[in-house]
Structures are given as structure tokens and as C-alpha cells.
Amino acid sequence: MAAALPVCYHGAMTKKECEDLLGKKNKDGAYLIRDSETIQGAMCLCVYKSKVVYTYRLLQAHTGNYTLLTAGGVQEMFFKTLDDLIRHYKRRNQGLAMHLRHSVKRKTAMVIRPPQPQPPPEDDPDYENAPDYVEVLPS
């Protein structure tokens, strides 16, 4: 079953593209979520305040819950959905440079789909059944 992503999720987007998009909005509290460029599977919550974009790492735990890495001393919190996380950080004084106020929406719908099993490529040899297969045991 596919889960709908929040309309502020933009997927793969560079930091520069994100800063340009939030800069065009030019409103304190404007925000969006994008994929991290440096950590595969992680996302970034990007928030605009006074012509600066603050970026927070957004991770999904093995339980499926989401957490946001915030300033030191702020207790880590987990949320069942990204929408729950967004609702929480719309409140003031939750550890962000600016509380979330103006969602920057993507133009097209996106859904998360579970990965589908891929058949092995036909040119990939099956080493276990290859005629020259030799089992090596520790001595």
C-alpha cells in the first residue's frame, strides 16, 4: 500500500534549488522537505527566515517513525507521519530557527511505493550453480 507524502515534499532537489525556491517565496516560516544530497534515505526540512535557509536533517527510524535532528539540548521526538512532524513544528519554540508557517507545495502528486523485487539480470551468472563452483571451507 502506498502512503501519500505531504504536499511540501519535493523529492530530489539540490540545496541551491531549494534556497532559490524558498527565496522566491520570501516569507519567514516558509518551508519544504527535500531528499538529502549527502545521506541516502534521509530528508531535509528547510525553513526560511530573514533571507537565510535553515536545513534540518530528517530521518526515518527502523520503526518507520520520523525524527528531526535539532539543536543540542532539545529532546529527540518521534512522529508516526511526516504530517504529524509538520504539525508539531508549526508550534513556536520547538527548537527550529523559525516555526513552520508557509508550506511551499510541489506541483505534482507523489507517493511512496514499497520497493518491488527485481529479477536478476540475465547476463549475471548464478555462481552457486556454475560448473566451476568450488566451496571453500575454513581449515
C-alpha positions as CSV (number, residue, x, y, z in Angstrom):
1,M,0.0,0.0,0.0
2,A,1.4,3.4,-0.9
3,A,1.4,6.3,1.5
4,A,0.8,9.8,0.4
5,L,3.6,12.3,1.0
6,P,2.9,15.8,2.3
7,V,2.5,18.4,-0.4
8,C,5.6,20.2,0.9
9,Y,7.8,17.2,0.0
10,H,9.7,17.9,-3.2
11,G,11.9,14.8,-3.6
12,A,15.3,15.1,-5.2
13,M,16.3,18.8,-5.2
14,T,19.6,20.4,-4.7
15,K,20.3,22.8,-1.8
16,K,20.7,25.6,-4.3
17,E,17.3,24.8,-6.0
18,C,15.7,24.7,-2.5
19,E,17.2,28.1,-1.5
20,D,16.1,29.6,-4.7
21,L,12.5,28.3,-4.3
22,L,12.2,29.4,-0.7
23,G,13.9,32.8,-1.6
24,K,11.2,33.4,-4.2
25,K,8.5,32.8,-1.5
26,N,10.4,35.4,0.7
27,K,8.3,34.7,3.8
28,D,9.7,33.9,7.2
29,G,8.5,30.4,8.1
30,A,8.3,29.2,4.5
31,Y,9.3,25.5,4.4
32,L,9.7,22.4,2.3
33,I,11.0,18.9,2.6
34,R,13.5,17.5,0.1
35,D,15.8,14.5,-0.2
36,S,19.2,14.8,1.4
37,E,22.0,15.1,-1.1
38,T,24.6,13.6,1.2
39,I,22.8,10.8,3.1
40,Q,20.9,8.3,1.1
41,G,17.4,7.7,2.5
42,A,17.4,10.9,4.7
43,M,15.5,14.0,4.0
44,C,15.9,17.7,4.9
45,L,13.4,20.1,6.4
46,C,14.3,23.5,5.0
47,V,13.0,26.6,6.7
48,Y,13.3,30.3,5.5
49,K,14.0,33.1,8.0
50,S,15.4,36.6,7.3
51,K,16.8,35.6,3.8
52,V,18.6,32.5,5.3
53,V,17.5,28.9,4.7
54,Y,18.0,26.7,7.8
55,T,18.3,23.0,7.0
56,Y,17.5,20.2,9.5
57,R,18.2,16.5,8.9
58,L,15.0,14.4,8.9
59,L,15.5,10.7,9.5
60,Q,13.2,7.7,9.5
61,A,13.8,5.2,12.2
62,H,13.7,1.4,11.7
63,T,10.3,1.5,13.3
64,G,9.0,3.8,10.5
65,N,8.7,6.8,12.7
66,Y,10.3,10.2,11.7
67,T,12.6,12.3,13.8
68,L,14.2,15.7,13.2
69,L,17.8,16.4,14.4
70,T,17.6,19.7,16.2
71,A,19.8,21.9,18.4
72,G,21.7,20.3,21.2
73,G,19.7,20.0,24.4
74,V,16.4,19.6,22.6
75,Q,14.9,16.1,23.3
76,E,14.6,13.9,20.2
77,M,10.9,13.2,19.3
78,F,9.4,10.7,17.0
79,F,6.4,11.1,14.8
80,K,4.3,8.5,13.1
81,T,3.9,10.5,9.9
82,L,5.6,13.5,8.3
83,D,2.3,15.4,8.6
84,D,2.5,14.8,12.4
85,L,6.0,16.1,12.4
86,I,5.0,19.2,10.5
87,R,2.0,19.9,12.8
88,H,4.3,19.8,15.8
89,Y,6.9,22.2,14.3
90,K,4.2,24.7,13.3
91,R,4.1,25.5,17.1
92,R,6.5,28.1,18.3
93,N,9.7,27.3,20.4
94,Q,10.2,23.7,19.3
95,G,13.9,24.0,18.5
96,L,13.8,25.4,15.0
97,A,15.2,28.8,13.9
98,M,11.6,29.6,12.9
99,H,8.4,27.7,13.4
100,L,6.8,26.4,10.2
101,R,4.2,28.8,8.7
102,H,4.0,28.7,4.9
103,S,4.2,25.3,3.1
104,V,5.9,25.5,-0.3
105,K,3.9,23.0,-2.3
106,R,5.2,20.8,-5.1
107,K,3.4,20.9,-8.4
108,T,2.7,17.2,-8.8
109,A,1.5,14.3,-6.6
110,M,4.0,11.8,-5.2
111,V,3.5,8.5,-3.3
112,I,5.9,6.2,-1.5
113,R,5.8,2.7,-3.0
114,P,7.5,-0.3,-1.4
115,P,10.4,-1.5,-3.5
116,Q,9.5,-4.2,-6.0
117,P,11.7,-7.3,-6.2
118,Q,13.9,-7.2,-9.3
119,P,14.7,-10.3,-11.3
120,P,18.4,-10.9,-11.6
121,P,19.9,-9.7,-14.9
122,E,20.2,-12.5,-17.5
123,D,23.9,-11.9,-18.0
124,D,24.5,-12.3,-14.2
125,P,25.9,-15.8,-13.7
126,D,24.5,-17.9,-10.9
127,Y,27.7,-18.7,-9.1
128,E,26.3,-21.4,-6.9
129,N,25.3,-23.5,-9.9
130,A,28.2,-22.7,-12.1
131,P,30.2,-25.8,-13.1
132,D,33.5,-24.4,-11.8
133,Y,31.9,-23.6,-8.4
134,V,34.3,-24.6,-5.5
135,E,33.2,-24.5,-1.9
136,V,36.0,-23.1,0.3
137,L,35.8,-24.2,4.0
138,P,38.0,-22.8,6.8
139,S,40.8,-25.1,7.8
